[in-house]
Amino acid sequence: MSDARPVVIHVNENGNSGIGTAGLIFSCLGWLTCGILSPIGALLSMFGLLCRGSKSHAIVGLVVGFPGVIFLVFIGAGLVAGFLGIAGVTTAAVAEASRHVELRKNTPVIPQPQTPVESANVLIEPLPSKKQNAVALSSHHVSKNGCVTLTSQLSRT
């Protein structure tokens, strides 16, 4: 004769499911990690809704987790768009710079005069006037430091 005792397993039907509780915890941690753990919490909370027992932790996990998922999606999309935008701008800038380099290579260099012009006179066409004709005579002087001085005289004929 053996002394066999019957094994009794107690099932707590009214308790919360462990998966729903884990989903709530991960959803709360998702807010502390800028939404990184929110998708895990929302997924565990959805699985917690399928389990037997109380669904309160799973529902709260979904309510807390889904805004974190949405936040993560928008921030992730913004970061991806930002990186793509920076890459696009960089590509365009490099293409424009290489185009300018090619133009610079093909442009002939105009030699500068070795001796600067000290002064010059410029004759401007006669101004039309009903009463009398006027002629403007202009001259400019270039100093040694490169400054230009313009002088004008108006003579009437």
Backbone torsions as a table, in degrees:
resi	resn	phi	psi	omega
1	MET	NA	128.2	177.9
2	SER	-104.6	148.8	179.0
3	ASP	-91.4	75.2	-178.1
4	ALA	-91.0	124.9	176.0
5	ARG	-101.1	143.1	178.3
6	PRO	-72.7	142.6	178.8
7	VAL	-90.0	125.0	-179.9
8	VAL	-111.9	125.8	177.3
9	ILE	-109.3	124.4	178.5
10	HIS	-96.0	125.5	177.8
11	VAL	-109.0	123.0	179.5
12	ASN	-90.1	96.9	-177.7
13	GLU	-74.3	-21.4	-175.7
14	ASN	-93.7	-7.0	-177.4
15	GLY	-79.6	170.1	177.8
16	ASN	-80.7	151.0	177.3
17	SER	-79.2	147.2	-180.0
18	GLY	-67.5	-31.7	-179.9
19	ILE	-69.3	-40.0	177.2
20	GLY	-63.4	-40.3	177.9
21	THR	-66.4	-41.4	177.1
22	ALA	-63.4	-38.2	176.8
23	GLY	-63.0	-40.2	177.5
24	LEU	-64.4	-42.2	-179.5
25	ILE	-65.3	-45.9	179.2
26	PHE	-65.7	-34.4	177.8
27	SER	-66.2	-40.7	177.5
28	CYS	-67.1	-41.7	177.0
29	LEU	-65.8	-25.8	177.6
30	GLY	-62.5	-35.7	177.7
31	TRP	-70.2	-30.4	178.4
32	LEU	-77.7	-21.3	-179.7
33	THR	-107.1	27.2	178.5
34	CYS	57.7	37.0	173.9
35	GLY	87.6	2.4	-176.6
36	ILE	-68.2	-39.3	-178.9
37	LEU	-92.4	-2.9	-178.5
38	SER	-62.4	-41.7	178.1
39	PRO	-61.7	-36.3	177.9
40	ILE	-65.5	-43.5	178.9
41	GLY	-64.2	-40.9	179.5
42	ALA	-66.8	-39.4	179.4
43	LEU	-66.5	-44.0	177.2
44	LEU	-63.8	-36.2	178.8
45	SER	-67.5	-36.4	176.2
46	MET	-64.9	-41.1	175.8
47	PHE	-66.3	-33.3	177.5
48	GLY	-65.3	-28.1	176.5
49	LEU	-69.8	-25.2	-179.2
50	LEU	-83.6	-16.1	-178.3
51	CYS	-80.0	162.0	176.1
52	ARG	-76.2	158.0	177.7
53	GLY	104.1	-171.0	-178.1
54	SER	-67.0	142.1	-176.6
55	LYS	-108.1	11.2	-173.6
56	SER	-64.8	-44.7	179.6
57	HIS	-66.3	-36.6	179.2
58	ALA	-66.3	-40.7	179.4
59	ILE	-66.2	-44.1	178.7
60	VAL	-65.7	-36.6	176.8
61	GLY	-62.6	-38.5	175.7
62	LEU	-67.4	-43.2	-179.0
63	VAL	-63.8	-37.7	-179.8
64	VAL	-81.4	-33.8	-173.0
65	GLY	-79.6	-38.0	-175.2
66	PHE	-66.5	-38.8	173.5
67	PRO	-61.6	-33.1	175.7
68	GLY	-66.6	-36.8	177.1
69	VAL	-65.2	-45.0	179.0
70	ILE	-62.7	-42.2	177.1
71	PHE	-59.8	-44.7	-179.8
72	LEU	-64.9	-38.3	179.5
73	VAL	-64.6	-45.7	-178.7
74	PHE	-68.4	-41.6	178.6
75	ILE	-66.4	-42.0	177.8
76	GLY	-63.1	-42.5	178.3
77	ALA	-65.4	-38.1	178.0
78	GLY	-65.6	-40.6	178.1
79	LEU	-66.1	-42.1	178.9
80	VAL	-64.4	-44.8	178.8
81	ALA	-63.7	-38.5	177.9
82	GLY	-63.8	-44.3	179.2
83	PHE	-65.8	-39.4	178.0
84	LEU	-67.6	-37.6	178.2
85	GLY	-66.2	-42.3	178.0
86	ILE	-64.3	-40.1	179.0
87	ALA	-65.1	-39.8	179.0
88	GLY	-65.7	-42.6	178.9
89	VAL	-65.8	-41.0	179.0
90	THR	-63.6	-42.8	178.7
91	THR	-62.4	-43.6	179.5
92	ALA	-65.4	-38.9	180.0
93	ALA	-66.5	-40.9	178.5
94	VAL	-65.4	-41.3	178.7
95	ALA	-64.0	-41.9	179.2
96	GLU	-66.0	-40.8	179.2
97	ALA	-65.0	-41.3	179.5
98	SER	-68.6	-32.7	175.9
99	ARG	-65.0	-41.7	178.0
100	HIS	-65.5	-36.6	178.2
101	VAL	-64.8	-42.6	178.8
102	GLU	-64.6	-41.2	177.2
103	LEU	-63.6	-38.8	-179.8
104	ARG	-65.5	-37.9	178.8
105	LYS	-65.9	-35.2	-176.0
106	ASN	-88.1	-6.6	-178.9
107	THR	-87.9	126.5	179.1
108	PRO	-70.3	146.9	179.2
109	VAL	-87.4	125.2	178.3
110	ILE	-90.8	120.6	-178.8
111	PRO	-69.7	142.1	177.6
112	GLN	-84.6	146.6	178.1
113	PRO	-64.3	142.2	-177.9
114	GLN	-73.7	-36.3	179.6
115	THR	-110.1	128.1	-179.2
116	PRO	-71.2	149.2	177.0
117	VAL	-77.7	124.9	-177.7
118	GLU	-79.7	-43.8	178.5
119	SER	-155.9	157.8	179.5
120	ALA	-151.5	151.5	176.2
121	ASN	-111.0	139.5	-179.5
122	VAL	-123.9	128.6	178.1
123	LEU	-103.5	126.1	-179.1
124	ILE	-102.4	145.9	-178.5
125	GLU	-54.0	152.2	177.3
126	PRO	-61.4	139.2	179.8
127	LEU	-83.0	133.1	178.8
128	PRO	-73.8	129.6	178.8
129	SER	-147.0	144.8	-179.2
130	LYS	-74.5	-36.7	-175.7
131	LYS	-81.1	-50.3	-179.9
132	GLN	-154.6	156.5	179.0
133	ASN	-84.4	145.9	178.4
134	ALA	-129.7	143.7	177.9
135	VAL	-122.9	131.7	178.6
136	ALA	-103.5	131.1	178.0
137	LEU	-116.2	123.0	-177.7
138	SER	-118.9	147.3	173.2
139	SER	-142.2	155.3	176.2
140	HIS	-136.0	153.3	-178.5
141	HIS	-126.9	130.9	178.7
142	VAL	-104.5	118.5	179.8
143	SER	-80.3	174.6	-176.8
144	LYS	-66.9	-26.6	-179.9
145	ASN	-88.7	4.8	174.0
146	GLY	96.8	0.0	179.6
147	CYS	-76.6	143.6	-179.6
148	VAL	-112.4	130.5	176.8
149	THR	-112.8	123.7	179.4
150	LEU	-104.4	135.2	174.1
151	THR	-129.7	142.3	-179.6
152	SER	-129.7	143.6	174.9
153	GLN	-130.4	138.2	178.9
154	LEU	-112.7	118.3	177.7
155	SER	-114.2	137.2	-179.1
156	ARG	-101.9	141.1	-179.5
157	THR	-114.5	NA	NA
